């Protein structure tokens, strides 16, 4: 026991000795040696965020679509601001005095001790001028970062843009780690692939004196971390084809979507009117954004994936034919009379004695009778119930084409479109109070139908593949040697057997060879094109023109949908645009200059 008591005193003595040593050292630092006091008074540690290079975006052939350009932000730490002459500061940064005061107020509201942006997106010239005078403004410093730049003025709706993160986003836990002044993807690829593009910030610690002058790295950079650049993206887009599509659609409203059928890769993505993405890169971003947002032609409207309320028109007859073949209510040799007492036909044509001829001639009465055979199969003795049962079965197969649902493209804000259902009509008319005569307009692609241009192009990919599609996507590789995301590497099969596609494809070939799609023909080049024209009724004005196609007929390389608003018949505008686009992609040239001249004349917009 005595041993334990002695041990206790020894331990207490050690603690007392250590305490005395620390007290003497602290006395020496604070009273005797003034060098530490002088260092504390004259230097501070400043953390400077190192923004990473945001990932670049290339087209499928390695052409740069989105690059980084240097910009500079004037930052402020409110607690370090001393004896500020706001009038002189306003003159330095060329801002109104009230604006300067408001910016300082916002900075203090964010944090008194943390840096925040005071004035962003300085040009190189502005940076040089302000930097030379910052010695007189303690608490202010320049932070370098990069902004986006666009070597080509194409693909704005798909690329999207970046902008400063909003206060609302900063409050959202989804954006944990972001700070005021950070830039983030706001739309398009920039938003969808933000986690891959953004990279990881670094930080450098600098010693600065009371006047804000840097005195060197803190501890020789021992605590610094390097910024890690974001991943580059390789897109599926063919820039030359994209630029040509915008050239052809300039002055018109509508969409062009081209897809590689075997892979689902989007080759061209045109939303017209379009805009120069560089408008969203400078200090005039807010002004330019509001101008485009309020533009009467809805320039900011992303038509390929958001124009979901327009009916597909006659191209929908192809889907009707496939469902009818699958259900066994017709065969490829089924003929119906062109009975215009049922529904009018837009033009005179040969008798639709089989399915291929009916597709070639786009006979409305034929598809009226096909749809009636689908819907009314006598599964119930009550005609109202029979129609409801038939429509439900029809809808299940129609949606297997990707209609009425989001295809899952790697772009935000995709719309699903509209496909009629029994529940929809029950809500409008009441249960068992509607029948085939209520819904017959669906037979020719009108009525309660809404299809996006992307869904139209995807439908062509299904026909090209004879029964399946890969979800459309605009990024083929994350990193130079990467792959697309897993969801873009699998096939989605329709409910239609492969054998039923050939008679429909034959009819589409006839449309282009000698029917309404002749303006899309590439027969002079030895390329068989399969297509279908359409005219979508528009109660607010002139009808919309539609043309869908794929080529070549065997081993297809491109599927395309062209939708031109207020352009009348698809044969006059949409078909020649599609033909020129396919020729450009398949041959890397355009030989039919007379067709190109017609498209560029925009005379089709003048035809009643």
Secondary structure, DSSP 8 states (H G I E B T S, - for coil): -HHHHHHHHHHHHHHHHHHHHHHHHHHIIIII--HHHHHHHHEEEEEEEE------EE-TTS-EEEEEEEEEEEEE-GGG--S--HHHHHHHHT--HHHHHHHHHHHHHH-SSS-EEEEEEE-HHHHHHHHTTGGGSTTEEEEEEEEEE-SS---HHHH--EEE--HHHHHSGGGTT--TT-EEE-SHHHHHTHHHHS-B-EEEEEEEETT--EEEEGGGGTT-B--B----EEES--HHHHHHHHHHHTTS-EEEEEEETTTTEEEEEEEES---GGGGSSTTHHHHHHHHHT-TT-TT--HHHH--SS--GGGHHHHHHHHHHHHTS--TT------TTTS--SS------SHHHHHHHT-HHHHHHHHHHHH-SSSSSSHHHHHHHHHHHHHHHHGGGTTTS----SSTT----EE--HHHHHHHH-TT---HHHHGGGGGT-SSEE--HHHHHHHHHHHHHTSEEE--BSEEEESTT----GGGSSEEE-SS-GGGHHHHHHHHHHHHHHSTTGGG-BGGGTB-EEEEEEEE--TTSS-EEEEEEEESSSS--EEEEEEETT---TTTTHHHHHHHHHHHHHHSS---HHHHHHHHHTGGGT--
